[in-house]
Amino acid sequence: MGGLFWGIILIIIGISLIVKVVFKIDFPIMKVLVAFFFIYLGIKILAGNLGFAKFKSGPNDVIFSESSFVHQQNVPKEQNVVFGKGVFDFRNLLESSLPAEIHINTVFGNSEILIRKTMPVIIKVDAAFAGATLPDDNSTVLGSANYQSANFDPLKPHLTIKADAVFSSMKITAY
């Protein structure tokens, strides 16, 4: 589909140059190209990929919907929220399941991450034009923020959460 899109763009540029030179008609080619680019980008997102990163829907993903995940024993390596809302509950995670690491990505969506206050956890959040709030009320909109629970010890089993938020909202709460 990408080859077809860029071929059409080149044809439009050629036709607009011919129309401009031969018929002396000024055609706003840049505005048309920007419009076609956004149409192309929208089609690629709806089709399920952006060309450089494929969005695969699976049991750990929330795409154009809303889901809740309660983790007790097994923690997946990665979970994604794209144009949706995801609630990730780690409050009932068994100590025997630690150490565990999870990467949570939120793009144009909303994520809520719930943890126990007594759980040894380290959290690193990277945000790009997003609101990300950590349990200690530290927050970031553009950049990174970190959180360590009071009982965190890097030498003992713990939960590691790496979270990325892009044009979205993410709230991490300790109960």
C-alpha positions as a printed Julia matrix, in Angstrom:
175×3 Matrix{Float64}:
   0.0     0.0     0.0
   2.93    2.34    0.69
   4.24    2.01   -2.87
   0.8     2.82   -4.28
   0.5     5.88   -2.05
   3.9     7.31   -2.97
   3.3     6.56   -6.66
   0.05    8.52   -6.57
   1.79   11.4    -4.78
   4.47   11.58   -7.5
   1.82   11.5   -10.23
  -0.08   14.34   -8.54
   3.12   16.4    -8.28
   3.83   15.82  -11.99
   0.3    16.7   -13.07
   0.29   19.84  -10.92
   3.58   20.99  -12.47
   2.21   20.46  -15.99
  -1.0    22.33  -15.12
   1.0    25.18  -13.58
   3.42   25.57  -16.53
   1.1    24.9   -19.48
  -2.19   26.39  -18.28
  -0.79   28.95  -15.8
  -3.08   27.62  -13.07
  -1.66   27.71   -9.57
  -2.49   24.46   -7.79
  -1.91   24.34   -3.98
   0.16   21.15   -4.16
   1.59   21.3    -0.62
  -1.87   21.53    0.97
  -3.06   18.6    -1.13
   0.04   16.55   -0.23
  -0.44   17.21    3.49
  -4.1    16.19    3.19
  -3.16   12.99    1.34
  -0.51   12.21    3.96
  -3.05   12.44    6.79
  -5.51   10.29    4.85
  -2.75    7.73    4.25
  -1.74    7.77    7.94
  -5.36    7.28    9.01
  -5.8     4.32    6.67
  -2.57    2.75    7.94
  -3.71    3.09   11.57
  -7.12    1.6    10.8
  -5.49   -1.21    8.81
  -3.43   -2.11   11.86
   0.06   -0.79   11.26
   2.06    2.35   10.66
   4.69    0.8     8.43
   7.39    1.0    11.09
   5.51   -0.46   14.06
   2.81   -3.06   13.7
  -0.01   -3.11   16.21
  -0.93   -6.7    16.85
  -4.01   -7.23   18.9
  -3.74   -9.99   21.43
  -4.89  -11.05   24.87
  -2.63   -8.41   26.48
  -3.6    -5.51   24.22
  -6.38   -2.94   24.25
  -7.03   -1.42   20.83
 -10.1     0.75   20.21
 -11.76   -0.69   23.33
 -11.67   -0.88   27.11
 -10.28   -3.74   29.23
  -9.16   -4.61   32.75
  -6.33   -7.0    33.63
  -5.93   -8.5    37.09
  -2.49  -10.03   37.59
  -2.07  -12.61   40.35
   0.63  -15.04   39.23
   1.88  -14.49   35.71
   2.96  -11.06   34.53
   3.21  -10.63   30.74
   6.32   -9.01   29.28
   4.33   -6.3    27.53
   0.85   -4.81   27.42
  -0.4    -2.11   25.05
  -3.24    0.4    24.99
  -3.93    2.13   21.68
  -6.98    4.4    21.3
  -8.6     2.81   24.36
  -8.56    2.42   28.13
  -6.72   -0.22   30.12
  -6.74   -0.94   33.84
  -3.81   -3.03   35.08
  -4.28   -4.37   38.61
  -1.19   -5.73   40.39
  -2.66   -5.49   43.93
  -3.18   -9.26   44.15
   0.16  -10.23   42.62
   1.68  -13.02   44.7
   5.13  -12.48   46.22
   6.12  -15.87   44.79
   5.64  -14.39   41.28
   8.46  -11.92   41.84
  10.8   -10.9    40.35
   8.7    -9.74   37.42
   9.05   -7.07   34.77
   6.37   -5.56   32.54
   6.4    -2.88   29.85
   3.13   -0.97   29.47
   2.69    1.23   26.38
  -0.17    3.71   26.05
  -0.69    5.61   22.8
  -3.68    7.96   22.39
  -5.38    6.26   25.31
  -5.81    6.05   29.05
  -4.09    3.64   31.44
  -4.58    3.08   35.12
  -2.05    0.94   37.0
  -2.93   -0.27   40.49
  -0.3    -1.59   42.94
  -0.15   -2.47   46.63
   1.65   -0.04   48.93
   3.52   -2.95   50.49
   4.74   -4.37   47.19
   8.42   -3.84   46.39
   8.25   -2.01   43.07
  10.29    0.26   40.84
   8.55    2.28   38.14
  10.05    4.23   35.25
   7.69    6.33   33.15
   8.57    8.04   29.87
   5.98   10.51   28.61
   5.65   12.44   25.37
   2.83   14.98   25.43
   1.05   12.86   28.01
  -0.01   13.17   31.62
   1.65   10.51   33.75
   1.15   10.52   37.53
   3.08    8.26   39.92
   2.01    7.05   43.41
   4.08    9.75   45.14
   2.17   12.41   43.14
   5.24   13.02   41.0
   4.14   13.6    37.42
   5.5    14.29   33.97
   4.12   15.54   30.71
   7.26   15.43   28.6
  10.22   13.41   29.85
  10.84   10.77   32.49
   9.76   10.15   36.06
  10.74    7.39   38.49
   9.22    5.83   41.6
  10.5     3.31   44.14
   8.35    1.9    46.9
   9.54    2.36   50.47
  10.48   -1.32   50.82
  12.23   -1.6    47.44
  15.59   -3.41   47.51
  17.3    -4.08   44.17
  18.81   -7.28   45.59
  15.42   -8.75   46.57
  12.56   -9.89   44.3
  10.48   -6.96   43.1
   8.14   -5.8    40.35
   9.62   -3.58   37.64
   7.21   -1.5    35.59
   8.42    0.37   32.53
   5.68    2.57   31.14
   5.56    4.71   28.02
   2.77    7.22   27.45
   2.37    9.11   24.17
  -0.47   11.61   23.72
  -2.31    9.88   26.55
  -3.09    9.75   30.24
  -1.5     7.36   32.71
  -2.14    7.15   36.44
  -0.31    4.8    38.78
  -1.9     4.44   42.2
  -0.74    2.55   45.31
  -3.44    1.2    47.64
